[in-house]
Structure formats: C-alpha cells, structure tokens
Amino acid sequence: PAPPPPDTRDPAAIQVLTTEFSAQAKEPHLRQGPELQVLQQVLQFSGCAVAPSGQFDAATASALKTFQTRHKLPTSPRVDDKTRALLNRQLQYMRAAERAEKASLGVIQAWLEQSQQTLEEAVSHKLQRLLAEIIGLFLDPICATATQDRPPSEEPPPLHSLSQHMSTPGPAHIVSKGPEVEILQQALHQQGYDIKVTGAFDLHTFSILKAYQNAHGLPASGETDAATRAALNQALHNRYLHTRLRYDLWNSLLAFGQHIGKTLTHEGHTIVSRLCDHCLYLLDHPEAAHWLGTDPGQTLIHELGPPGPGTRLSHGREVLLLQELLQALGFHLPLSEIYDADTGKAVRTFQGQHKLPLSGIVDGPTRQALNHELERVRRGPAA
C-alpha cells in the first residue's frame, strides 16, 4: 500500500494521540512527525526526560519506558493501546494546564494594563515558570486529591476610598471616628506606619498622618484635606488592584483544579499560596527575576542524574535549579531541565574541584556541596 501523506498538522492543535509509534517501526510516519512531538511533550509534562524533537530517538524510548514503569504497564519501545490511553489522559491534563496558564497570564496582563506597567522579558519568563509549577502541583498526589466538589468561593476584595475631611475632634465638619477613620488607619498601616486600626482619630493617628504628609510633600496639617485624600486614595487603589490580582489569579488556578477534578490538600494549599505570593512579589520587584529557582527557598533535595534506579530525578524544576546554579558558578550549559551530557560533565568538573568522587551524579555529598554554593550565590558578592 502507498505510504500515508506527510502529517502537516500543528502540534498545538492535536488533542488525541492515535498512532502506534514504535522505535522499531520501518515506516517513517511511525517514528517521526508532529504527533510524535506531542507524545514527547506529554512525556515531558509527565516528568520524563525527553526533548520534543519529533523523532523517535533513544531518549524517547527511555522516557516511554519510564512512563510505562511508573504506571505499572509492560515496558516496550512501542505505544500500545494501554499506554496510549494513559498518554491521552495526560494529554488532556496538559492541554488544560496550557489553558490555565494562558488564563492566569491574562489575569496578570489585565492587572498590568490597569496599573499602567509593562513586563521585562526576564520577569515574564520567571512568571511562566512559577505558573507552570503551580499548575503542576494540582497533578501531584501529595498536593491535590480527586474530588467533584466545587472549591469554596470567596468574595472579591472591596475597593475603599476616602471622601471625608478627618482629624482629631474639633469643628462640626471634621469627622473623628467611624468606618472611614478605620480605612484611613488601614491605609497608613499598609504604607508601613505603626498604627492600630481603632476607628478613632486620636493624637497618634494625627501624628502618623502628619508624618505621611511630610514624606509625600503634602501640607502637614494632620487633616485629610483634598490633596491628602487624593494621595491616599491612589495608594488604596493600587492596593486594591494588587489584592484583586491575587484573588483573580487564585480563582483561575482553582478553576483549573475543578476542571480536572482535583482539590488542593492542606500542604498543596500552603505551597500554591506561597508561590502565588512569589508571583506578586516578582511583579513588584522585577530584580527578583534573577533569583535562582522559582522559589527563593528552593534547594536540591533529590539524587539527580541520567535516568536510573530508585528516586533519581533526571528532568524538571530541580534539574533546572542545578543548571542555573552551575551557570552562576561559571559553567557553560543550556537550561534544558533535562540532565543531559553537558550537565553531567559540569557536575563531574564541580566534583573534581571539591575533591568528590567523579560520578557525574548529584549524590548526597555532591548535593551538600552544591547547596552550600547555592546559599553563597544567593547571599551575593559580599558573602
């Protein structure tokens, strides 16, 4: 029979895997093409070390075997029906994750437009990594469990503003207590001033307001005149946008979990909340885009190396952290998230510099030395 026509589909448009790919097949369409590239993307999404080259190479065969082993399937260099069924489930998760990441980036973009800000390329790249990591937690059994329940809904944060002339008790037109005084005190507290929210405009509030006015070049009257209200209302508006961003970002991520039937565990909730805070911190402090890893407290905790036995990792965020650290130490290697030959060579050189066995694998002693260097690099040149 005549060979099938070349597959010219866009990999991003492929929603289902249908081909029985095999490393041993003679027909080209069973060893290459856009659908095979999607297969490799799914394997990578599932934590297997493979680059989406579109060619059924040795790395693809190894990643396929790893996937089959993890799912307790017979191992073979062929995508049989059972393997393909599980791969298609992962493909649906991957496509849902792509949509969730796009929706989350849309939330951030809307905030940027409202805040009249733009993103540096380094910040955008780091945000994408953070969001990908957050989304991946919904597929981690430690961080999320299967459920059909809707996550508890939250009300969006209210937008407060100041409209009244406030100060210490005095003339009849001066407001000195009530809900708007609480808003004033909250606004001053959010600006970093040591003030309690009591709802009463006392002498301490008077002094703090004067300090705020002096710091912002306003008449230091201790009263919320029009200029002071305008400055504080702008601060309240910025704070609202920031809080609303976190609310919308959080809800977009929970919607992804609901779509795939997963809800966060207590541990997952804590981690996702922390990483969301990192996203917001990154938007406020673009220089943080150059930190190593997605989490400032992230360290190397697993054995890292080429695909091997036990719990050794050969792909993912921890391998990427290793590669970033090696780059910071002066090694030249790509940031691929895959423990490739360049990474192994750099690790062996590092081991030689620290008089460690030249295994090319990040074992316990090597990991300890690398984490020491990671801490030193994060402290900066003065360390």
N, C-alpha and C positions, 0 to 999 in steps of 0.2 A: 504493500500500500504506500501511497505517496506520503511523505512526512507532513505533519501539520504546518500551517503557515506560522511565521515568526510571531511570538507573543509581543505585541507592542503596547500593552496596557500600562497605564501609570500605576506604579506600585501603591501609591496613596489611595487609589480607587478600588483596590482589591479588598473585598470584605470576607471572602471564604477561600480556603485552600482546597483545591480539588485534585491536584496532580500527585501521582505516586512517585515522588522523586527518589532517586537511588544513586549512590556513589558508583555502583557497578553497571548502571544502565549505559547502553551504547548510543541510544537516541539523544541528540543534543538537548531537546526540549525537556528531558527528564533530568538534566544535570545543570541547567542554567536558565536565566530569564527573570523577568520582573516578579513572578510568583515565588520563585526561589529566594529572591531578595526579601520578600515579605516574610517567608518562612524564617530566614535568618534574623530579621528584625524581631519576630515573635520569640525566637530562641534567646536573643539578647535581652528582650523585655522580661523573659522568664529567668534571667540570671545566668545564662550560659555564655561562655566566652567565644564569641564569633562576630566578625565584622560583616555587614550586609554587602557583600561583593557581587551577588548574583551568580556566583559559580559554586558548584558543589565540591568544595575543596576538603582537605584533611581536617581543617578547623571546624567545618560544618558537620562532618561525620562525627567528630569528637563531641561537639555540642549536642548533636542529636542523641548520641548515646547517653550523655549526661542527663538530658531531659527525660529519656525513657527510664533510666535508672531511678531518678527521683520520683517518677510516677509509677514505679513498680511494673513497668512494661518490659516485654522481651526486647533485648537490645539488638539492633541491626542497623546497617547503613542505609535503611530504606524507610520511607514514610508510609507505613501501612495504615489500614483503616483506623485502628485503635489509637495509634499515635496521632494521626491527622485529626481525629475527633477532639483530642485534648488540645492539640495545637490551635484548632479553630476556636475553642473556648477561650484560650489565651489571646487569640487574635481579637475576639470581641472585647475582652478587657483592655487590650492595647488601644483599640480604636476609641473606646470610651474614655480612656486616660488621655488620649490626644485631644478629644473634645473638651475634657475637663481642664486641661492645661490651657487650651485656647480661651475657654470661658474665663478662667482665672486671670489670664493676661489681659483679657478685655476689661475686667473689673479694674485692674491696675491702670490700664490706659485711660479709662474714664476718669479715674482719680487724677492722673497726670494732667488731663485737659482742664479739669476743674481747678486744679492747683496751678495751672499755667507753668508746668515743669516738663522737662524732657529727660529721657534716659540715655546715659552713656552706654556704649556697647558692652563694656565690662559688667556694668550693673545689670543690663538686660540678660546677658549670658548667665550670670550668677542667679538671677531670679528664676530663669528657666530651670536651672539645676535644682534649686530649692523646691520649686513646684513639682518637678518630676519626682523628687524624693518624697515629698508629702503624699503625692498620689500613690506612689508605690507602697506606702505604709498600709493603705487600705487592702492590699493583697498579702500582707504579712499576717500569718495566723496569730502572732503574738500581739499585734496591734489592732486587729479587727476580727470580728466574728460574723458568721452568716446570720441574717435577720431579714424579716419582711416588714418590721416596724418602721414607721417614719421617725426620724430623729426629732427630739423636742424642738419646737420652733421658738425663736426669740424675737422680741420686738426690736425694730431698728432704733438706734440711739436718737434722742430728741435733739433738735438744734435750739440752743438757748441764745438769747441776746439781752442786752441791757438797754432800757429805754427811759429809766427814771433818774432824776438827779438825787444822788445819795450822799450822805455824810453822817457825822455824829448828830445826835438830836439837837434841833435848833428851830429855824423858821418853819412855818407850816408846810411850805412846798418841798422841804427836804425829807426824803424817805430814809429812815434809820433802822428799819427792821423789816423782816418778811422774806418771801421766797427770792426776790431779786437780789437782796443782800447776800443770800446763800450763793446765788450764781456768781456774784462779784467775787466772793471769797474763794469759790471753786476755781474761778479763772485766775486769780492771783496765785493760788496754790499750784495750779498747772504751769504757771510761769516760773515756778521754783521758789516762791516765797514761803516762809514758815508761818502759816496762818491756819487757824482752825475754822471750820465751817459751822458757825453758830446761828446765822440768820440775824445777828445783832451787829450794827455798825458801831463797834466800840473804839476806844483810843488806839488799840493795837491795829485794827483794820485801817484806821486813819493814818497811822504811821507807815504801814505797809503800802498803802495806796500812794502816799507821797513819795516813797522810795521808788515805786514803779514809775510814777510820773517823771521823777528826776532822771531815771535810767533811760526813758524814752523821749526826753527833750520836751516834755509837756509842762505846762504851768503846775507847780507843786502846791495845789490848793487843798489836797486831801478830800476833794469832792469829785463825783463822776460828772464832770461837765461834758459838753458835746464832744470835744476832742478826745477826752479820755475814754468816753464810751465808744467812739469810733475805733480807737486803737484796741481796746479790749474786745469789742465785737469781732474785729478781724482775727484776733487770737482765738476767740471762741469758734469762729467759722472754720479756721484751719484745724482746730482740734476736732471739730465735728467731722470734717472730711476724713481726717485720719482714723477716727473711731468708726466711721461708716465704711471706710475701706476695709478694715479688719472684719467687720460684720459681714459685708458682701463677699469677701474672699472666703471666710469661714463657711458661709452658706453654700457657695459654689462648690466647695470641696465636699461638704456633707451631701450635696445633691449627687455627686459622683458616687459616693458610698451607697446611697439609696438606689441608684441606677443598677449597680452590680450586686445589690442585696447584702451589703456589709455595713456594720456599725462599729465604731471605734471602741476598744476596750479602755479601761482607765489609763493604762500605760500608753496606749495609742493616742488617746485624747491629750495627754500631757506632752507627748513628743510633737504632735501636729500643732498644738497651741504654741509651743516654743519655736518651731520652725516658721509659723505664721508671723510671730514677733520678729524673727530674723528678717523676714521679707520687708516688714515695715521699717525696721532699723536700717536696712540697706537703702531704702528709698530716701530716708532722712540723712544718711551718712554714706554717700557714694564711694568714699575711700575704702569702705569695708568690702567692696567688690574684690579687693586683692588679698583678702584673708585666705588661708589655706583650708580647703574643705568647705562644705556647705554650712557646717555648724562650728562656731568658734571653739567649742569644747571637744570636737571630734578628735579621736586618736586612733591609732592602729591597734586592733584587738584580736584579729584572727591571723592564722597562718596564711600567708599569701604566696602564690607561685603558679606555675603552669598547672593545668588540670591534673588533679591527682587524688589520692585517697582521703578519706575522713572529711573533716570540715574545712579543708583548704579552699580558699577563695581565689579565683582566677579572673574575676570580672566584677565591675560595679564600683560603687562610690568609695569603698575603702582602697581599691586599687588606684582609683583616680587620685585620692589623697596622697598615696605613696608616690605617684608620678609627679604631682605638684611639689611635694617635698623634695624629691630628687632634683627637680628642675631648680628649686630655690637653693639647693646645695651646689649647683653648677653643672649638673649632668644635662646632656642634650638628648632628649627623648620626647616623643609625641604624647599628648594627653588623650589616650585612646580608651581608658577604662578597662583595657584588656592586658593581662600580664603576658606581654609578648617578649620576643628575644631581646629587644632593646632594654626593657625593664629588668629582665633577668641579668643582663650584662652590667647595668648600672648598680644593681643590688650587689653583685659579686665584687665590683670595684669598691663599693662602700664597705663591704665586709673586710676586704683587704686593708683598707685604710684604718679600720678599727680592730684589726687582728682577730677577726672572727672566721670560722670555717667558711670556705668559699663555695657554698652550696647554691647560691643564686635564689634561695628561698627565704622568705621572711619568717624565720622561726622565732622562738622565744627570745634568745639573746640579741638577735638582729632587730627584732621589734622594739626591745627595750632601748637599744642604741638609737634607733630611728625616732622613737617618741621623745627621747632626750633632745635630739636635734630639732624636732618639731616644736617643742616648748621654747627652745632657744630662738628659733626663727620668729616665732610669734611674739616673743618679748621685744624683738627689734635689735638694731645695731648696738645699742647701749649695753645689751646683755652679753 
